[in-house]
Amino acid sequence: MHEAAIAQGVIDEIQRLHDEGVWSGKLVEVRLRIGKLTAVVPDYLAFCFEAMTKDTALEGVDLSWEDVPVQGLCHACGETSQFDKIGFLCLSCGSPDVEISQGRELLIDSLEVSDDH
């Protein structure tokens, strides 16, 4: 389960941003963007995040996410397709010459911070 390592990475990044003064106050929510090709199970990630932040300053912080679908640009016809499964053939012309343009994301999109201490 690589979700535990990813949760730790998110925690480390949140702490780094805090240490650099990017945010202060009480962290309320962390929003992620998780691409379908990352093979991350968001519910497992949320479970790990909750377990790893227990009894820390981040305990109770909500972890939410946006699922980012797989999308690709066809070099043969120029159309963009969104894919629900592996086997990235252009949905317009059937060409396999597709460049994946999204779906690999795994990043912190935003932090919600309250000024209430």
Rosetta blueprint (number, residue, H / E / L):
1 M L
2 H L
3 E H
4 A H
5 A H
6 I H
7 A H
8 Q H
9 G H
10 V H
11 I H
12 D H
13 E H
14 I H
15 Q H
16 R H
17 L H
18 H H
19 D H
20 E L
21 G L
22 V L
23 W L
24 S L
25 G L
26 K E
27 L E
28 V E
29 E E
30 V E
31 R E
32 L E
33 R E
34 I E
35 G E
36 K H
37 L H
38 T H
39 A L
40 V L
41 V L
42 P H
43 D H
44 Y H
45 L H
46 A H
47 F H
48 C H
49 F H
50 E H
51 A H
52 M H
53 T H
54 K L
55 D L
56 T L
57 A L
58 L L
59 E L
60 G L
61 V L
62 D E
63 L E
64 S E
65 W E
66 E E
67 D E
68 V E
69 P L
70 V E
71 Q E
72 G E
73 L E
74 C E
75 H L
76 A L
77 C L
78 G L
79 E L
80 T E
81 S E
82 Q E
83 F E
84 D L
85 K L
86 I L
87 G L
88 F L
89 L L
90 C L
91 L L
92 S L
93 C L
94 G L
95 S L
96 P L
97 D L
98 V E
99 E E
100 I E
101 S E
102 Q E
103 G L
104 R L
105 E L
106 L E
107 L E
108 I E
109 D E
110 S E
111 L E
112 E E
113 V E
114 S E
115 D L
116 D L
117 H L
